[in-house]
Amino acid sequence: MAEKRLNEIRDLRLEKVARLREMGIDPYPSKPKTKPVAIKKIRGLIGKRVSAAGRVMGFRVHGNIVFSDLEDFSGSIQIFFQKKKLDALFEIVKLIDIGDILWVNGDVFKTKAGEITIDVSDLQILSKSIRPLPSKWHGIKDEELRYRERYIDLLFNRELRDLLTKKSVFWNSIRGFLVKEGFIEVETPVLESTPGGADAKAFVTHHDALDIDLYLRISMGELWQKRLMVAGFEKTFEIGRQFRNEGISREHLQDYTQMEFYWAYANYEDSMKLVERMYKYVAKATFGKLKFKIGDYYVDLGKKWERVDYKDTLFEATGIDFEKSDLGSIKKKLDELKIKYNDDDKKPRLIDLLWKSVRKEIAGPLFLTGHPVEISPLAKRKADNPNITERYQVILAGTEMGNGYSELNDPVDQAERFEDQQKMRDAGDEEAQMNDADFVKALEFGMPPVSGFGVSERLFSFLADKPIRETVFFPLLRPKE
């Protein structure tokens, strides 16, 4: 819409606001006259008098009668204004525009054409719309504008509204499942002096009162929840926002919701059984099914989940044995596969890049086990092979869809691994973990055997078969210049 035409419409609507005020009518009252009934319920109340509220999405004038469409979150219904019935109130009807938020009271009836309608006997403008809505039939097509004016996109796109409503069901089903299993929900710090629990670059902020730099957390309180295990808690979980200063893609956001649980006196074998049951429960509760098409993959969550070995799978696909291959052969394979890396990347980071290329060919669902200790700084070593950890990842549609392990509770081993990570960080690897001496101190008091697991909202976006930005109410955008 041309800027000049837009300004003309705004001016006309502002004149209507002024006219309403002259009539002694507040065009932005604090509440409706009576509590409205959800429109979805009204459609079954033919012959009853009801109150409804919603946005005007259609307006058809036929002399002294007007038909309009009123829409709330639950649905839409036709409303009918008659001058002979409304008398002086019909002057208000003349000041209504598409986009206004309206309360009406009247009798529900069915027209000869079979349209359920409210015959309005009283009305109240709850919010006068100043800016015109885009065409109901076209909405917003430009993707950048859709995200920037997400509220309009949601207003017109009921499918998107339904999708994001399902996201609420998704998280509540995870919460409900864990509570039934005896876990308690906890809250841990979002601001940390030492970010931990993941290999990721953190956002930095400044705390004015303490005059120190802090980091936004990169995990869902992993090292804090493990401190709770030291404190005697046995089953905890947290659902919240975490932040990673990394790239944007179909699968990645910089701030997103994650769940992590920690379970004392259990190992990764116990955890895998629980996670498989949880995923099946959550998929059924959220989407009503266990079979999904995700991109080019067909995934059946209902079947028994297989397990594959990290080392064997990597070797079969690339010929690289991560225990024996040297740095040169790994780089040569990465060059051959045209996978980008930094020249100063150490072996653990290069192995991880190589694995991620292999992972893309796996549909799943399955558990990947047998991860090398170099890329698993918080996982317990396997008793029969100290180079391998008791770790697993859920692989679904070619990507990681959850990560868990038997938690490392040997304080000496943990301290040594933190030192190795810190050396990688000092050498320029911004995703390597920091040396958290305070956490090591907590482990020295004794932490029982614990299994932990984490999954992000990426799982929801994959099951919905949507880019992750599409499954967020308000995705982050660069400020408009």
N, C-alpha and C positions, 0 to 999 in steps of 0.2 A: 504494500500500500504506500503510495507516494506520501512524503512527509507533509506536504501542504494539505492533502485530503485528510490525513490523520489529525492534523491540528484543527481543521474545521469541525470534524466530528467531536473532538474533545471539547471544543468551545461550545458546541450545541448542548453537549451533555452537562457541562458545567452550568449552563443556563438553566437546565432542568433541575439541577441541585439547588440553585438559587430560588427557583420557583417553588420547590418543595418547602424550603425554609420559610418563604413568604406565606405559605399556607399553614405554617405552624407545625410542619412535619419534619422530624429529624430523619435525614436520609441514611444515618448510620447509628441506629439505636443499639443499646447494649444487649438486648435479648428480644426474642419474638414474644408476641402477646401470650401465646400458650405453647406448651412443649409440642413439637411436631412429631408425627409418626413416620417411620421409615416408609418411603414410597413403595418399596417391595411388598410391605404388609398391606398398604392401602388398596392395592389392586385386588385384594380378596375381601374388601369391605363394602361391596355394592349395597346401596341403600342406607349406609351409615354416614353420619356427619363426622368429618375428620379435619385435623390440621396437618399441613405439610409445609416443608421449607426446602429450598434448593435454588439452583441457578436457572435463570430463564435461558433456554437454548433454542427457542423458536418462538416467533411472534407473528400472527396472521390476523390482520384487521379486516373486518367486513362491516363497515359502517358502525352501528351501535353494538356490535358484538365482536369479541376478540377471542381467538383461540391461541393458546400458548403451550409450550412444552417445558415442564419443570423437572429438573434432574438433581437428585442427591446421590450419595455414594452407593446406595443400594439399587437405584434404577431411575426410570423416568416415567412421567405420566402427563396426559393432556389436561390442561385446565381451561375453564370457560368463563369469560367475563361478559355479563349482560348489563347494559346501561340502566334498563328499567328495574333491575334488581339491586344494583349497587348505588344508583342515584348519584349523590355527590362524590362517592368514592370512585366513580368512573373517571373523574378528573385525574386521579392518581394513575389509573391505568394508562392514560394518554402520555404519561411521563416515563413509562417503563421502556427499557431497551433490552435487547439481547445481551446477556452478560450480567444483568442485575440479579442480586440475591433477594429472594422474595419469600414471605410467609403468606399462606392462604388458609382460609377456613371455608368449608362448604360440604355439600352432599355429593357422595360418589354415585355415579350412574353410568350406564353403558349407552353409547349413541347407537343410532340405527345402523351405522357402519361397523358396530361392534367394538368401538374404541372406549376403553374405560377412562372416565373423565371426572374431574372435580368441578361441580357447578359452584363457583366462588360467590360467597356472600359477605366475606370480609377479607381484607388484604393488608399487608404491611411491607413496605420496602425495608429490607434489612441492610443492604449495602448497594449504593448506586454505583454502577460501573462507569468509569470515565473513559477508559481506553477500550476500543472495540476489539472483540475476539476475532481471530482469523476464521476463515470459512470452516463451518462444521464439517464439511465433506472433504476438506483437504488438510486441515490442521497445519502442522509445521513439517515441511519436508526436508529442509536443510538440517543436516545432522548437528553441525556446530550450534545452530540456533535452537534446535530441539533440546540440547543439553544446557544451553545458556538460559533458556526460558522453559525449564523443565516443568514448572507448574502448569503451563499451558499444554505441554505435551501430555501430561498426566490427565488434564481435564478432558481432552478429546480422545485419548487412547485408553479405552476401557481394558483392552487386553494387557497393556502395561500396568495399569492399576491392579488388575487381578494377579499379575505376576509378582508384583511387589508385596501384595497381601500374602501370597504364598510364602514369601521369604520370611515373614513373621511366623508363619506356621512352622517353617523349617527350623528356625532357632528355638522356638518354644518346644518343638518335639525333641530336639537334642537335650534341652534343659529337663524336660519331663522324664525322658529315658534315664538320664544320669541320676536324677533325684530318686527315681524308683529303685535304682541300683545301690542306693545308700550314699551317694556323693553329696557333699554340701557345697553350695556356691560361695565363692570368696571374691574379694576385691584386692588387687595388688597395685603398687605404684605405677603410674603412667610416666612420671618423670623419674629418671634414674641417673645417678652419677657414673655408673658403669653399666652400659646396656649389655644384656646377655641373653642366652637361650637360642641364638640363631646366628647363622652366617649372613650378615646383611649390613648395609651402610645405614647408620642412624641419622635422624634429623637432630640438629643441635639448637638449643634455645638458651636463654639467659634468665637466671633467677635473680631479680633485682634485690630482694630483701637479703639474700645470703651472698649476693655478688659472686655467683659461681655459674659456670656453664653446665647445663644438664642435657640429657638425651631423652627423646621420646622413645618409649619402649619398642623393641623389635620382636618381642615374643609376648605371649599372654602370661607374663609373670612366672616363667619357668623356674628361675632360680629363687624367686620368692615362694612359690608353691612348694618347692623342695625344702626350703627353710621351715615351712609349716609341717612337713613330714618329720623334720628334726624335732619340732615342737610337740609332736604326739598326734597330730591329725593323720588320718589314714586314708580318706577319700575326699579329694577336693577337685573343684573345677572352676574355671572362670570363662565367661563370654564377654568380650569387649573389643575396643578398638586398639589396633597397633599400627606402627608406622615404619615404612622402609623407604629410604631415599634412593629408589631405583627406577628403571624405565617403565614406560606405559606400554601395555600390549593388550591383546585380547584376553590374556589370563592374569594380568598384573595391575594392581592399584598401589598407590603410595600410602593411603590410609584405608584400612579395611577391618572387618570383624573376624575374629578368630576365637576358637574354643580350644582350651587345653585342660586335660584332666591328669591327676596324679593319684596313684593307687599303691598304697603300702602293702607289703607282703605279697606282691604279685610280680611276675616278670613279663617279658615281651610276648611269651606264648599265651599267657592269660589275657593280656591286652588285645592280641589279635582276635581272639574269640569274641571278646566284648565288642570290639570295633565292627566286626562283621555283622553281628546282631544289630548294633546301633544303626549302621548304614541302611540296612534293610528296613528297619522300623521307621527311620526318618523319611526314606524315599516313599514308602507306602503312605505314611501320614501326610506328607506334603503333596505328592503328585498322584497318589492312588494307584501306583503301579511299580513294578520292579524292572521292567524292560524299557530301555531308552535308546534312542538314536542320538548320538552326540557327534556332530560333524559327520565324518565319513565312517564312524565307528558304530557298531551295534553292541550294546552292553546289556547283559542280563545279571542284575545284582542278586537275583534269587537263587542262582546256582551256587554250589560249593566253591569257595574261592581257592584258587590254586596258589602255590608258592613257587617262586623262581629265585635262583641264586645270583647275586650281583656279579660275582667273579665269572661264573660259567656263562651267563648271558652276555656280559661284556666281551669275553673271549670269543664266543661263537660269532658275534656280530662284527668284531673288529680285529681279532687276532692279538689283542693286547691283554696281557696278564698283569694286573696292577701290582702284584707282589714282586714280579720279576722284571718287567719291562722298565728300561731306563727312560730318562727325560727326553732324549733325542728321538727314540722310537715313538713315544707318545705324541710329540710335536709333529713328527712326520705323518702320523695317521690323521691328526687334526687338520694338517695342511691338505692332505689327500681328500678329506671330507669337506674342505672349505669352511671349517669352523674357526671363527676368529678367537684369538687369545692374546694376552699381553706377553711380551718376551720375557718379563721377569716373573711370570706366574710360576708357582711351585707345583710339584707333582700332584698334590691333593686337588688343587684347583683345576688342573688340566684333566685329571681323571674324571672329575665331576662334569666338566664340559663334554667329554667324550661320552659319558653315560647318558647325559640328557639327549644326545642325538640318537642313541639306541632306543631310549624310552619311547620316542615318538611312534615306533612301530608296534607298540603293545596296546591292545584294546582293553584287556582286563575284564572284570575286576580280578586283581590278584595282589598278593603280598610279595614285595621284593625284600629279600633278607640277605645277610652276609656282607654288609657294608664294611669297607676298610676303616680301620681306626683313625686314619689320617683325616677323613672327612666327617668323623663322628665324635667330636671332642667331648660330648657329654654322655656318651653311651658306654655301658659296661662291656668289657672284653669277653669274648667267648672263652670258656675254661679250656677247651681243647685246641684253641688257636688264638693266641693273644693279638694277632694282626687283624682279626675280624671282631665285629661288635654284635651284641644282641639287639639289633636294630631292624626295623621294618618300615617300609613305605607302602601305602596303598597306591597302586597304579591303575588309572582309569582313563580311557580314551587318550592314551599317549602322554599323560602327564602325571606328576605326583599329586595325589589327592588326600594327603594325610601322612603324618610322620610320627613314629613312636619308637620307644626302646626301653630296655631295662636300664634304669638310670645308674650312672656311675656314682658309687658312694664310697670309693676308696679315696681319701683326701690326698694321699701322696701322689697317686696316679693322676687325679684331677689337677693338682698343682703343676705337674709336669706337662700335661696337655695344654693347660692355659699358657704356660711359658712358651710352648711351641707355637701356639696361636699368636701370642704377642709378638714373637719374632717375625712371623709372616706379616703381621700388621705393621710392624716397624719397617719392614722391607717394602711397604707400599700397598699391601692388600687391605683395602678399606673394609672388606666384608669379614675379615678374620676376627675372631672374638677377642675381647680384652681380658686381661688377667684380673680376675675378681678375687682378691685375697680374702675379702670378708666372707664370701660364699665358701671358700675352702676352710676358713675358720669354723663356720657352721658345721661342715661335714666332719670336722675333727671331733665334735661332740657326739657324733654317731647318727647316721641316717639309716633307717631300716631298708631292706630291699624294696625298691619302688619301680613301678612301670609308669611311664608318662606317654601322652599322645596329644597331638594337635591337628586341627583341621580348620581351614578358613572358608570364607564365603565363596571361594572358587568352586567348591563342590556344588553349591546351589546353582551357580551360573552354568556349570557343565550339565547338570541334570536338566536344567531348563533349556539347554542348547542355545545359549545367548552369550554374546560378549559380556565380560564382567561389568563394563561400564554401563551396559544397558540394564543391569540388575541392581543399580545403585540409584537411590532417590536423586541425589545431587552430586554427580561426578565432578571432580576438581577440573577447573578450566583456567587457562591463562587469562589474566584480567584483560578486558576489552580496551583497546587503545582509543 
